[in-house]
Amino acid sequence: MIKGTTPYKFCQKRGCHTNMLSEEGVTFHAERIPKGTPIFPELSENATYDNDVVKLYGDRSIDTPLVYSSNHDGSIQLYSFPSSWTSTNVDATDKDAVEKYAEDVVKTTRTVTIPEGNPTSVKEMIELLN
């Protein structure tokens, strides 16, 4: 994390997904996922990411993951992910339903414009991902 700030304060200033980080000290993780990786590898191998993505997530099961791919133009493609399967009304044991849901995750991405940030803070965040 950027020196002198907590994940909560960092994201508060930048409009991050507020369900993911809280003042209680949730650990913040960032994972790079290559294009072609299954969206739900434990449940389905067919629906895959169509771009390299970054997944941001916390340690708690209620922390909704934030998954996005860069458009390299100041915007990202944001994937809609549930915090848990119980919030989806999808039976995780029904392979066809899981396949459809995973395909919908890819089809329903939305473009989000990211405001310019402090170059020093951005550099520190990029270094953390490398």
C-alpha positions in Angstrom: 0.0 0.0 0.0 1.1 3.6 -0.4 3.2 4.8 2.5 1.3 6.8 5.1 -2.2 5.7 4.2 -4.5 2.8 4.9 -6.3 0.9 2.1 -9.6 2.4 3.3 -8.3 6.0 3.1 -6.5 5.3 -0.2 -9.7 4.0 -1.8 -11.9 6.6 -0.2 -9.9 9.3 -2.0 -10.0 7.6 -5.3 -13.5 6.2 -5.3 -12.6 2.5 -5.1 -15.2 -0.2 -4.5 -16.2 0.6 -0.9 -17.5 -2.9 0.0 -14.1 -4.3 -0.6 -12.1 -2.2 1.9 -13.0 -1.1 5.4 -11.5 0.7 8.3 -11.2 -2.6 10.2 -8.0 -3.5 8.4 -9.0 -5.9 5.6 -5.9 -7.1 3.8 -5.8 -5.8 0.2 -4.7 -8.2 -2.6 -4.0 -7.6 -6.3 -3.7 -10.5 -8.7 -2.9 -10.5 -12.4 -4.9 -13.0 -14.4 -3.9 -13.8 -18.0 -6.3 -13.7 -21.0 -7.9 -17.1 -21.6 -8.0 -18.1 -17.8 -11.4 -19.6 -16.8 -13.6 -17.1 -14.9 -14.6 -19.6 -12.4 -11.9 -22.3 -12.6 -13.3 -24.4 -9.8 -16.7 -24.6 -11.4 -16.3 -24.1 -15.1 -13.5 -24.2 -17.7 -15.4 -22.9 -20.7 -16.0 -19.2 -20.0 -12.7 -17.4 -20.0 -11.4 -13.8 -19.7 -11.1 -12.2 -23.1 -8.3 -9.9 -21.9 -5.6 -9.8 -19.3 -7.3 -8.7 -16.1 -6.4 -7.5 -12.6 -8.4 -8.9 -9.6 -8.5 -6.8 -6.4 -10.0 -8.5 -3.3 -10.0 -8.7 0.5 -9.7 -11.7 2.8 -13.3 -11.8 4.0 -15.9 -13.8 2.1 -18.1 -10.7 2.0 -15.5 -8.7 0.2 -16.7 -8.3 -3.4 -13.8 -8.7 -5.8 -13.1 -5.9 -8.2 -12.0 -7.4 -11.6 -11.0 -5.2 -14.5 -9.0 -5.0 -17.7 -7.2 -1.8 -18.9 -8.3 -0.3 -22.2 -4.9 1.7 -22.2 -6.8 4.9 -22.8 -7.7 6.1 -19.3 -10.6 3.7 -19.0 -11.1 0.1 -17.8 -13.6 -2.7 -18.6 -15.2 -3.6 -15.2 -16.5 -7.2 -14.8 -19.5 -7.8 -12.5 -18.7 -10.3 -9.8 -20.7 -11.4 -6.9 -19.3 -11.4 -3.4 -20.7 -14.9 -3.0 -22.7 -17.5 -5.0 -25.6 -17.1 -2.6 -26.1 -13.5 -3.9 -26.5 -14.7 -7.5 -29.5 -17.1 -7.4 -27.3 -19.5 -9.4 -27.0 -23.1 -8.2 -23.3 -23.7 -8.2 -23.9 -27.4 -8.7 -25.8 -26.8 -12.0 -22.9 -26.7 -14.6 -25.1 -25.2 -17.3 -26.3 -22.4 -15.0 -22.7 -21.7 -13.9 -21.6 -21.6 -17.6 -24.3 -19.2 -18.5 -23.5 -17.0 -15.5 -19.8 -17.0 -16.3 -20.6 -16.0 -20.0 -22.8 -13.2 -18.7 -20.0 -11.9 -16.6 -17.9 -11.4 -19.8 -20.9 -10.0 -21.8 -21.9 -7.5 -19.2 -18.6 -5.7 -18.6 -18.9 -2.0 -18.6 -16.5 0.8 -19.5 -15.5 3.0 -16.6 -13.4 6.2 -17.1 -10.7 6.5 -14.5 -9.8 10.1 -13.4 -6.2 11.1 -13.5 -4.4 10.5 -10.2 -1.3 11.7 -8.5 1.6 10.3 -10.7 3.7 9.4 -7.6 0.8 7.4 -6.1 0.1 5.7 -9.4 3.7 4.7 -9.8 3.8 3.2 -6.2 0.7 1.2 -6.9 2.1 -0.1 -10.2 5.4 -1.1 -8.4 3.3 -3.1 -5.9 1.8 -5.1 -8.8 5.1 -5.9 -10.4 
